[in-house]
Amino acid sequence: MRVLIVDDSAFMRKILKEMIQSDPSLEVIDTARDGLEGVEKAINLKPHLITMDIEMPRMNGIDALREIMARCTDNPPAVLMCSSLTAEGSAETLNALRIGASDFLAKDPQLHGKDDQAFKKQLLSKLRAIGGHRRRMASGFDTSVLTKKRRLSDRVASTLCTTFEDWVMPKQIDAIVIGSSTGGPPILEQILSDLPETLPFPILIAQHMPKLFTESFAKRLNAHCACGATLAAHGTSLNSPRVYLAEGGSHLKPTRVAGKKMIARSIDHIDGASYKPSVDLLFTTAAELFGPRVLAIQLTGMGDDGAIGAKVIRQQGGSVIAQNSDSCVVYGMPRAVVENGSANAILSPSDIRKVIQAAAITTDMGGSNQNFSPRKIA
């Protein structure tokens, strides 16, 4: 896959090029020193992938991304935003994801050279993931003939609910838990829009994201959701029915104290967890706390975090929805849930939004869906 690097730092251009060129599946075709040059080269060279810095002279990365998305409509490249670990950088990155960037990578201020293996591993894995999705979309692929794994997913999916109209609402929902990673923030904003000001249950989210980014994202969700959203830092009360976003850099474990009261516990390390916050931990804990009265939603992302927890939820009688493959930036986490038999349904983001709205209505009616009709949800 062909990669264009856009960064005003000669040092970063050199380091990124060396790291990317170490992967035989990736080829750096050129570099650009600012957003304006990046736009010109994106149009002329037609790269599959772009790494885009945010703060640059002449034209910043946000404006460059917007221009590229507007002018490369036939075959748009997948864009990985490279952001500084600052509050301003995180806010700009979230804006970029809404405009059309596929994912982001936080620049490590301690990065001194190509031997920073953690940064390199993240960079290459993200480029391969978003590049693979972009290539499949560009080729108009048929999901039924990609690989044995994809064919397996399709066979399993054919037996599941795939539209909101066919969704059977659980009798009672006491909590909704959501797992999300690559490509997740814009989808979360979409599915949580138009919620009522007063929810009958909390919505708990584990989004793979650094701490500063979750702080910015919680503020963004709070401005976006009528019911309100807050960061679930250690000790935060989870009793108010609103949206709670797990804090980046640690794991969220909802914990009951003093009877029915619930608070957020932050855990620094759990064995086997590759990402923070862990979706598996959130899902498993929700199954223990709420049993059959929990609804889990697995959104776009790399890997299989959440698959174990989703299985526990189903074993406890709860419900699990996986995002459909066509709307995912990376169909990894949802596919894992489908393939291990945990999913009740595979739905588009617009249908997931309708399910959440309907759950709020029916639960507020005391768990009765007798008078509920899917046609009432726009």
Number of C-alpha atoms within 10 A of each C-alpha: 16 17 27 25 28 31 27 20 14 12 12 19 19 15 19 22 20 15 20 20 16 12 11 8 11 19 18 18 16 17 22 21 18 24 28 20 15 28 24 15 20 26 15 9 14 18 23 24 28 25 26 29 29 26 19 19 13 10 17 19 28 24 16 24 25 15 17 22 20 13 14 14 9 9 16 21 28 26 28 26 27 23 22 19 17 14 15 13 20 23 19 20 29 21 17 24 22 14 16 21 25 27 25 25 21 21 18 14 8 7 13 11 15 16 11 14 12 9 16 19 11 12 21 18 12 20 25 16 21 24 26 18 19 21 17 13 15 14 9 8 11 10 14 14 11 11 10 10 14 18 14 14 22 18 13 15 20 11 10 17 17 20 15 22 13 11 18 13 20 19 15 20 25 21 20 23 22 22 30 27 25 25 24 24 23 16 23 19 17 15 19 22 18 16 21 16 11 14 21 20 21 20 23 27 26 29 27 26 26 18 19 19 24 26 22 21 25 21 16 18 23 18 12 17 18 18 21 21 23 21 23 28 20 18 13 16 16 22 14 17 19 23 27 26 24 34 29 25 21 23 27 29 22 24 18 15 9 6 6 9 12 18 19 23 20 21 15 11 14 12 5 7 14 12 18 23 33 29 32 23 21 25 33 21 19 29 27 14 18 18 21 21 20 26 30 28 26 31 35 26 24 21 19 17 28 28 27 18 23 35 23 21 28 21 14 17 17 24 25 25 28 29 27 22 22 12 15 21 25 27 24 21 26 31 31 24 28 28 18 14 17 23 29 21 26 28 24 23 20 14 20 25 24 23 23 19 20 21 27 20 20 22 20 16 15 12 17 15 18 9 7 15 11 15 8 8 14 9
